[in-house]
Amino acid sequence: MAPSRALSRLKSVDFYKKIPSDLTEATLTGAWISIAAAALITILLILELSSFLSVRTTTELVVDRSAQNELLKVTFNVSFPALSCEFATLDVSDALGTKRMNLTKTVRKAPIDLNMDRQGAAYEDTHKHDPKYDDEDMWWDHLDLTQPINHENFMQTLNRYPIVVVNFYAPWCHWCQRLEPAWEAATKAVHEKYPEGADGRIRMAKVDCTAEVDLCRQHFITAFPSIRVFRRAHDDIYIQGHHEHEAYMGDRTKEALETFADSLVPSAGQPHLRHGQLKAAPRTPGCNVAGFVLVKKVPGTLHFTARAEGHSFDHAWMNMTHVVHGLYFGSRPTPRKYYELRKLHPLGLNPEWLDKLHGQQFFSEHPQHTHEHYLQVVMTSIEPKGGRKGAGYDAFEYTAHSHTYMSDSQPTAKFTYDLSPIQVVVREESKHWYKFLTTLCAVIGGVFTVAGILDSMLYTGFNMAKKIELGKQG
C-alpha cells in the first residue's frame, strides 16, 4: 500500500492535469485557431532558425594596434603616355623626414605609346652613375666650332655618313653648357682623325632643341643633353623584329667621347649590331610604371616625376597626364579571406572597395600641370569567430581626392597618403545553443497560450450569445 500512496501523492505535482476526453468539446472555431497557431509557430521557428544561423558581428573603434615600425605595402600601376621610361622615376618621402629617391628594386617600367599600348617588355631600372665632366676651367683653343644642324639638313646629314652622333641640347641647360667645350673638342679631334675625303665613316653633330622643337620631339627628346647615335638609312638598331634607338649615357669628357667614337667606327655599315656601351633609347613617348614600395605607417607621398643625373628638363615640355590602373594598400585577399571579408564587413563591399582610383584618367590640359591625389586610409581588421589561424584579414580602404594645379617647379604626379590612427575591428559573435532553445520554447508556449486565450474568449462569447438568444425566445 505504501508504494501506491507515494505514487498518488506524486500525481498531485502534475502541472499538466488531464481532462477526460468525454468532458471536452471540439469546435470549428477552435480548429481554425489551432491551424493558425500551428502555422504561426512554424513561421516563427523558421525565422528564429535563420536568425540563429546568420552571421552576427560587433564593431568597435580602437587605436591602431599594429606592431611598432611595421611597414605597409603600397602597390601601384600607373601609365604616363607622355613621360619617357628613360627618365621616369619614383621618389618616396614621409612625415618623419625619410626620403628615398629613384626607387628601382621593386619598380618595373614598360614603354607605351600615346594610346597606352605596350611597345616592349617591362624591365627593372638600375641606378645610373653620375657622368664625369672635364674641369670647368679647361678649354681648348682654336676650336673649329661647327654650326648646329636643323630640320632642313638633318636627314641629309644622317644619310650621308655611316654613323652620326648627335647631341640634342638647349642653350639654357647648365649640363649642356658644361658639355659644350668637351663636345666641340671631341668633334674636332674625331673629324681630323676620320677626315671627309679619306674616311668619313663617322661625324658628330648637334641640334639646338630651342630652335628645332618639332625635330627634337619627333625623336622623343625630353631631357638635355641627350646624345643619340644614328646610322645611314637606319636611325636605330634592328633586334628580334624591333627597332631600338641607341643612346649614349657615358662620361662627358673629351677623352671619353673620343674613345666612344673610335669604338663606333668598326661597326660602320652594320646597323644591325648593338654597341656594348649603348642602351636602347625610347621608341615611344610613354611609360608604364608598376611595382610596390614598403612605407612606414605615417603620412607620406609617392612622387612620379622625370629625373636623370646630368640632365635638365624644360618644364613647358613636361606632360604628366596619367592613368591609374591600380593603387592599393596592403595585400589582395585570398579567395577565402575575401569571403570572410565580404561576409563580416559591416556595410558589405562595393566594387572598388580596395582600389578607389582604379581606371581613372587625369589629363594635363596645359604645361606645368601637377597632379596631386590625397588618400585617407583606414584599416579594418576582420576577426572570425573561433580565432582560426589565418582566417583574419586587415583590409585597407581609402578615400581619394584629386586636384590639378599649375606648378612653378617641375610638374609631377603626387599620391599623398594619410593613415588614420583609429582601427576598425569587426568581430564575429558566437551564438549559444541554449538561447536558441529558450527562444523556441518561448515561441511555442507563447503562441499556444495566446491561441488558447483567444479560443476561450470566442467560445465563451458564442455561448453567452446563444443563451441570450434562447432567453429572448422563452
C-alpha positions as CSV (number, residue, x, y, z in Angstrom):
1,M,0.0,0.0,0.0
2,A,2.9,2.4,0.7
3,P,4.1,2.5,-3.0
4,S,0.5,3.2,-4.1
5,R,0.2,6.2,-1.7
6,A,3.6,7.5,-2.9
7,L,2.6,7.4,-6.5
8,S,-0.8,9.0,-5.7
9,R,1.0,11.9,-3.9
10,L,3.4,12.2,-6.9
11,K,0.4,12.8,-9.2
12,S,-0.5,15.9,-7.2
13,V,2.5,17.8,-8.6
14,D,1.4,17.1,-12.2
15,F,1.5,20.5,-14.0
16,Y,-0.5,19.1,-16.9
17,K,-3.6,17.6,-15.3
18,K,-5.8,15.8,-17.8
19,I,-9.4,16.3,-18.6
20,P,-11.3,13.2,-19.6
21,S,-12.0,13.1,-23.2
22,D,-15.7,12.8,-22.8
23,L,-15.7,16.1,-21.0
24,T,-14.0,18.0,-23.8
25,E,-15.8,19.6,-26.8
26,A,-14.3,20.2,-30.2
27,T,-15.4,23.3,-32.1
28,L,-14.9,24.6,-35.6
29,T,-13.6,27.9,-34.3
30,G,-11.1,26.0,-32.2
31,A,-10.0,24.1,-35.2
32,W,-9.3,27.3,-37.3
33,I,-7.4,28.8,-34.3
34,S,-5.3,25.7,-33.9
35,I,-4.4,25.7,-37.6
36,A,-3.5,29.4,-37.5
37,A,-1.4,28.8,-34.3
38,A,0.4,25.9,-35.8
39,A,1.2,27.9,-39.0
40,L,2.4,30.9,-36.9
41,I,4.6,28.6,-34.7
42,T,6.2,27.1,-37.9
43,I,6.9,30.5,-39.4
44,L,8.4,31.8,-36.2
45,L,10.5,28.7,-35.8
46,I,11.9,29.1,-39.3
47,L,12.7,32.8,-38.8
48,E,14.4,32.0,-35.4
49,L,16.5,29.3,-37.0
50,S,17.5,31.6,-39.9
51,S,18.5,34.2,-37.3
52,F,20.5,31.7,-35.3
53,L,22.4,30.5,-38.4
54,S,23.1,34.1,-39.7
55,V,26.3,36.0,-39.1
56,R,26.3,38.5,-36.3
57,T,29.2,40.9,-35.7
58,T,30.2,43.6,-33.3
59,T,32.2,46.7,-34.5
60,E,34.4,48.8,-32.3
61,L,37.0,51.6,-32.8
62,V,40.4,51.2,-31.2
63,V,43.8,52.9,-31.5
64,D,45.8,51.2,-34.2
65,R,47.3,48.0,-32.7
66,S,49.9,47.4,-35.4
67,A,53.4,46.5,-34.2
68,Q,55.9,49.3,-33.8
69,N,57.7,50.3,-37.0
70,E,55.6,47.9,-39.0
71,L,55.8,48.6,-42.7
72,L,52.9,48.9,-45.1
73,K,53.0,47.7,-48.7
74,V,51.7,50.1,-51.4
75,T,51.1,48.5,-54.8
76,F,50.8,50.7,-57.9
77,N,50.4,50.5,-61.6
78,V,50.3,53.9,-63.4
79,S,50.7,54.8,-67.1
80,F,52.2,58.1,-68.3
81,P,51.7,58.4,-72.1
82,A,54.0,61.4,-72.4
83,L,56.7,60.6,-69.9
84,S,59.6,58.6,-71.3
85,C,60.9,55.5,-69.4
86,E,64.4,56.9,-69.9
87,F,63.7,59.5,-67.2
88,A,60.6,58.3,-65.3
89,T,61.4,57.9,-61.6
90,L,59.6,57.2,-58.4
91,D,60.5,59.0,-55.1
92,V,59.0,58.3,-51.7
93,S,59.0,60.7,-48.7
94,D,57.2,60.7,-45.4
95,A,56.5,62.9,-42.4
96,L,59.5,61.5,-40.5
97,G,61.8,63.1,-43.0
98,T,62.7,59.9,-44.8
99,K,63.4,60.4,-48.5
100,R,64.1,57.6,-51.0
101,M,65.0,58.8,-54.5
102,N,64.6,57.0,-57.7
103,L,63.5,53.6,-56.4
104,T,64.4,50.7,-58.7
105,K,64.5,47.4,-56.9
106,T,60.7,46.9,-56.8
107,V,59.7,49.1,-59.7
108,R,59.3,47.9,-63.3
109,K,58.9,50.1,-66.4
110,A,57.5,49.3,-69.8
111,P,57.4,51.6,-72.9
112,I,53.9,52.5,-74.1
113,D,52.6,54.7,-76.9
114,L,50.1,57.6,-76.7
115,N,47.3,55.0,-76.7
116,M,48.9,53.3,-73.7
117,D,49.5,50.2,-75.7
118,R,52.7,48.4,-74.5
119,Q,55.5,48.5,-77.1
120,G,58.1,46.4,-75.3
121,A,58.8,44.2,-72.4
122,A,58.9,45.5,-68.9
123,Y,62.3,45.9,-67.3
124,E,63.8,46.8,-63.9
125,D,65.6,50.1,-63.9
126,T,69.1,50.4,-62.5
127,H,70.8,53.3,-60.8
128,K,72.9,55.4,-63.2
129,H,76.2,56.8,-62.2
130,D,76.8,60.5,-62.4
131,P,78.6,61.2,-65.8
132,K,82.0,62.7,-65.4
133,Y,83.0,66.1,-66.9
134,D,86.2,67.7,-67.7
135,D,87.3,70.5,-65.3
136,E,85.2,73.6,-65.8
137,D,88.3,75.8,-66.3
138,M,89.6,73.6,-69.0
139,W,89.2,74.9,-72.5
140,W,90.5,74.0,-75.9
141,D,91.7,77.0,-78.0
142,H,91.2,77.5,-81.7
143,L,88.3,75.1,-82.0
144,D,86.6,74.6,-85.3
145,L,83.0,75.1,-83.9
146,T,80.5,73.6,-86.3
147,Q,77.1,75.1,-86.6
148,P,74.1,73.1,-85.3
149,I,72.1,71.1,-87.9
150,N,68.4,71.8,-88.4
151,H,65.3,70.2,-89.9
152,E,66.4,71.1,-93.4
153,N,69.7,69.2,-93.4
154,F,69.1,66.7,-90.6
155,M,68.1,63.7,-92.8
156,Q,70.7,64.7,-95.4
157,T,73.4,64.6,-92.8
158,L,72.2,61.2,-91.4
159,N,72.1,59.6,-94.9
160,R,75.5,61.0,-95.9
161,Y,77.6,59.3,-93.2
162,P,77.5,55.7,-92.0
163,I,77.5,56.9,-88.3
164,V,76.4,60.2,-86.9
165,V,76.5,61.0,-83.2
166,V,74.0,63.8,-82.4
167,N,73.9,66.0,-79.3
168,F,70.4,67.3,-78.7
169,Y,70.9,70.3,-76.4
170,A,69.3,73.5,-75.1
171,P,71.4,76.7,-74.7
172,W,69.9,77.4,-71.3
173,C,70.7,74.0,-69.8
174,H,73.5,74.0,-67.3
175,W,74.7,70.5,-68.1
176,C,74.7,71.3,-71.9
177,Q,76.9,74.3,-71.1
178,R,79.3,72.1,-69.2
179,L,79.3,69.5,-72.0
180,E,79.9,72.1,-74.8
181,P,83.7,72.5,-74.6
182,A,84.4,68.8,-74.4
183,W,81.9,68.1,-77.2
184,E,83.4,70.7,-79.6
185,A,86.9,69.5,-78.8
186,A,86.0,65.9,-79.4
187,T,84.2,66.8,-82.6
188,K,87.3,68.5,-83.9
189,A,89.5,65.5,-82.9
190,V,87.2,62.9,-84.5
191,H,86.7,64.8,-87.7
192,E,90.5,65.2,-88.0
193,K,91.0,61.5,-87.4
194,Y,88.4,60.5,-89.9
195,P,88.5,63.2,-92.5
196,E,85.8,63.8,-95.0
197,G,87.6,62.8,-98.1
198,A,89.8,60.0,-96.9
199,D,87.5,58.3,-94.4
200,G,84.3,60.0,-93.4
201,R,82.8,57.0,-91.6
202,I,81.7,59.0,-88.5
203,R,80.5,62.5,-87.9
204,M,79.5,64.4,-84.7
205,A,76.7,66.9,-84.9
206,K,74.4,68.9,-82.6
207,V,70.8,70.1,-82.7
208,D,69.5,73.2,-80.8
209,C,66.2,72.0,-79.4
210,T,65.0,75.5,-78.6
211,A,65.2,76.3,-82.3
212,E,64.2,72.8,-83.6
213,V,61.3,72.0,-81.2
214,D,59.4,69.7,-83.6
215,L,62.6,67.8,-84.7
216,C,63.5,67.1,-81.1
217,R,60.0,66.0,-80.2
218,Q,60.0,63.6,-83.2
219,H,62.9,61.8,-81.5
220,F,61.3,61.9,-78.0
221,I,63.9,64.2,-76.6
222,T,62.6,65.2,-73.2
223,A,65.9,65.9,-71.3
224,F,69.0,67.9,-72.2
225,P,71.6,66.9,-73.3
226,S,70.6,63.7,-75.0
227,I,73.2,62.0,-77.1
228,R,71.9,59.7,-79.8
229,V,73.6,57.5,-82.4
230,F,72.3,57.4,-86.0
231,R,73.4,55.1,-88.8
232,R,73.0,55.8,-92.5
233,A,69.4,55.0,-93.6
234,H,68.9,53.4,-90.2
235,D,68.5,55.6,-87.1
236,D,68.1,52.6,-84.9
237,I,69.3,49.0,-84.4
238,Y,67.2,46.1,-85.5
239,I,66.9,43.3,-82.9
240,Q,64.4,40.4,-83.0
241,G,62.0,42.3,-85.2
242,H,62.1,45.5,-83.3
243,H,63.9,48.8,-84.0
244,E,65.6,50.3,-80.9
245,H,67.3,53.7,-80.9
246,E,70.8,54.0,-79.4
247,A,71.6,56.4,-76.6
248,Y,75.0,57.3,-75.1
249,M,74.9,57.6,-71.3
250,G,78.6,57.5,-70.5
251,D,81.0,60.2,-69.3
252,R,81.0,63.6,-70.9
253,T,84.7,64.2,-71.1
254,K,86.7,64.9,-74.3
255,E,88.7,61.7,-73.8
256,A,85.5,59.6,-73.2
257,L,83.8,61.0,-76.2
258,E,86.7,60.3,-78.5
259,T,87.1,56.8,-77.2
260,F,83.4,56.2,-77.7
261,A,83.6,57.5,-81.3
262,D,86.6,55.2,-82.1
263,S,84.7,52.2,-80.7
264,L,81.8,53.0,-83.1
265,V,83.8,53.2,-86.3
266,P,84.3,49.4,-86.7
267,S,80.5,48.9,-86.8
268,A,80.0,51.5,-89.6
269,G,77.8,50.0,-92.3
270,Q,76.4,47.3,-89.9
271,P,73.2,48.8,-88.5
272,H,72.1,45.5,-87.1
273,L,74.8,45.4,-84.4
274,R,74.3,46.7,-80.9
275,H,77.2,48.6,-79.4
276,G,78.3,47.5,-75.9
277,Q,78.3,50.9,-74.4
278,L,75.0,52.0,-75.7
279,K,71.5,51.5,-74.3
280,A,68.2,51.4,-76.0
281,A,66.7,54.9,-76.3
282,P,62.9,55.3,-76.1
283,R,61.0,54.3,-79.2
284,T,57.7,55.6,-77.7
285,P,56.9,58.7,-75.7
286,G,55.3,57.0,-72.7
287,C,56.0,54.7,-69.8
288,N,54.0,52.3,-67.6
289,V,55.4,52.3,-64.1
290,A,54.3,49.4,-61.9
291,G,55.5,47.7,-58.7
292,F,55.3,48.2,-54.9
293,V,57.0,50.1,-52.1
294,L,57.2,49.4,-48.3
295,V,56.5,52.5,-46.3
296,K,56.1,53.4,-42.6
297,K,52.6,53.9,-41.3
298,V,52.9,57.7,-41.2
299,P,51.8,60.3,-43.7
300,G,53.9,60.2,-46.9
301,T,53.9,60.8,-50.6
302,L,54.7,58.9,-53.8
303,H,56.3,61.3,-56.4
304,F,56.3,60.2,-60.0
305,T,58.5,62.6,-61.9
306,A,61.2,62.9,-64.5
307,R,64.8,62.9,-63.3
308,A,68.3,61.9,-64.5
309,E,71.7,62.9,-63.3
310,G,73.4,65.3,-65.6
311,H,70.2,66.3,-67.5
312,S,68.0,69.3,-67.5
313,F,64.2,69.4,-68.3
314,D,62.1,72.0,-69.9
315,H,59.0,72.4,-67.8
316,A,57.0,73.5,-70.8
317,W,57.7,70.2,-72.4
318,M,56.5,68.1,-69.5
319,N,53.1,66.4,-69.7
320,M,52.2,64.4,-66.6
321,T,48.9,63.1,-67.9
322,H,48.4,59.6,-66.4
323,V,46.0,56.7,-66.0
324,V,45.8,54.8,-62.7
325,H,45.4,51.1,-63.4
326,G,45.7,50.2,-59.8
327,L,46.8,51.7,-56.4
328,Y,46.0,49.9,-53.2
329,F,47.4,49.4,-49.7
330,G,48.2,46.1,-48.1
331,S,47.8,42.8,-50.0
332,R,45.0,41.5,-52.0
333,P,42.9,38.9,-50.0
334,T,42.9,35.3,-51.0
335,P,39.5,33.9,-52.0
336,R,39.0,32.5,-48.5
337,K,39.8,35.8,-46.9
338,Y,37.8,37.7,-49.4
339,Y,34.8,35.5,-48.5
340,E,35.3,36.3,-44.8
341,L,35.7,40.0,-45.5
342,R,32.5,40.1,-47.6
343,K,30.6,38.2,-45.0
344,L,31.7,40.2,-42.0
345,H,32.2,43.7,-43.4
346,P,29.6,45.9,-41.6
347,L,28.2,47.5,-44.8
348,G,29.4,44.9,-47.3
349,L,31.9,45.6,-50.1
350,N,31.4,47.9,-53.1
351,P,33.1,47.0,-56.4
352,E,36.1,49.4,-55.8
353,W,36.5,48.8,-52.0
354,L,40.2,48.1,-52.3
355,D,41.2,50.4,-55.2
356,K,39.2,53.7,-55.4
357,L,41.4,55.1,-58.2
358,H,41.3,52.1,-60.5
359,G,40.8,53.0,-64.1
360,Q,40.6,56.8,-63.6
361,Q,42.3,59.2,-66.0
362,F,43.9,62.5,-65.2
363,F,44.8,64.9,-68.0
364,S,47.2,67.8,-68.2
365,E,45.4,70.5,-70.2
366,H,48.4,72.9,-70.0
367,P,52.1,72.6,-69.5
368,Q,53.4,72.6,-65.9
369,H,50.3,70.9,-64.6
370,T,51.0,69.0,-61.4
371,H,48.5,66.3,-60.3
372,E,48.1,65.6,-56.6
373,H,45.9,62.9,-55.1
374,Y,45.1,62.9,-51.4
375,L,44.3,59.5,-50.0
376,Q,42.9,58.9,-46.5
377,V,43.5,55.3,-45.4
378,V,41.6,53.4,-42.8
379,M,42.4,49.8,-41.6
380,T,39.6,47.4,-40.9
381,S,40.5,44.2,-39.1
382,I,38.2,41.2,-39.6
383,E,38.3,38.6,-36.8
384,P,36.1,35.5,-37.5
385,K,34.8,33.5,-34.5
386,G,37.0,30.8,-33.1
387,G,40.2,32.7,-33.9
388,R,41.0,30.3,-36.7
389,K,44.7,30.8,-37.7
390,G,45.0,32.7,-41.0
391,A,41.3,33.5,-41.3
392,G,41.6,37.1,-40.1
393,Y,42.4,39.8,-42.6
394,D,43.5,43.5,-42.4
395,A,41.6,45.4,-45.1
396,F,42.8,48.9,-46.1
397,E,40.2,51.2,-47.6
398,Y,40.8,54.8,-48.6
399,T,39.0,57.8,-49.9
400,A,40.6,59.7,-52.8
401,H,40.5,63.5,-53.6
402,S,42.4,64.7,-56.7
403,H,43.5,68.1,-57.7
404,T,45.4,69.6,-60.7
405,Y,47.2,72.9,-60.5
406,M,49.9,75.0,-62.2
407,S,53.3,74.5,-60.6
408,D,56.3,76.8,-60.7
409,S,58.6,73.8,-60.4
410,Q,58.9,70.7,-62.4
411,P,55.5,69.0,-63.0
412,T,54.9,65.8,-61.1
413,A,52.2,63.3,-60.1
414,K,51.9,63.0,-56.4
415,F,50.0,60.4,-54.3
416,T,49.9,61.7,-50.8
417,Y,48.5,59.2,-48.2
418,D,47.5,59.7,-44.6
419,L,46.8,56.7,-42.4
420,S,44.2,57.0,-39.7
421,P,45.4,56.1,-36.2
422,I,42.0,54.6,-35.5
423,Q,41.5,51.0,-36.4
424,V,38.1,49.4,-37.0
425,V,37.8,45.9,-35.5
426,V,34.9,43.7,-36.7
427,R,34.4,40.5,-34.7
428,E,32.1,37.7,-35.5
429,E,29.9,36.9,-32.4
430,S,29.3,33.3,-31.3
431,K,25.6,32.3,-30.6
432,H,24.8,29.9,-27.8
433,W,22.6,26.9,-28.5
434,Y,20.7,27.2,-25.1
435,K,19.5,30.7,-26.1
436,F,18.1,29.2,-29.3
437,L,16.3,26.5,-27.3
438,T,14.9,29.1,-24.9
439,T,13.6,31.1,-27.8
440,L,12.0,28.0,-29.3
441,C,10.2,27.3,-26.1
442,A,9.0,30.9,-25.7
443,V,7.7,30.9,-29.3
444,I,5.8,27.6,-28.9
445,G,4.5,28.3,-25.4
446,G,3.6,31.9,-26.2
447,V,1.7,31.1,-29.3
448,F,-0.1,28.2,-27.7
449,T,-1.1,30.2,-24.7
450,V,-2.3,33.2,-26.7
451,A,-4.3,30.9,-29.1
452,G,-5.9,29.2,-26.0
453,I,-6.9,32.5,-24.5
454,L,-8.4,33.6,-27.9
455,D,-10.2,30.3,-28.3
456,S,-11.6,30.6,-24.7
457,M,-12.9,34.1,-25.3
458,L,-14.5,33.2,-28.5
459,Y,-16.1,30.1,-27.1
460,T,-17.5,32.0,-24.1
461,G,-18.8,34.8,-26.3
462,F,-20.6,32.4,-28.6
463,N,-22.2,30.6,-25.6
464,M,-23.4,33.9,-24.0
465,A,-24.8,34.9,-27.3
466,K,-26.7,31.6,-27.6
467,K,-28.1,32.0,-24.0
468,I,-29.3,35.5,-24.7
469,E,-30.9,34.4,-27.9
470,L,-32.7,31.5,-26.1
471,G,-33.8,33.7,-23.2
472,K,-35.5,36.1,-25.7
473,Q,-37.3,33.1,-27.3
474,G,-38.6,31.8,-23.9
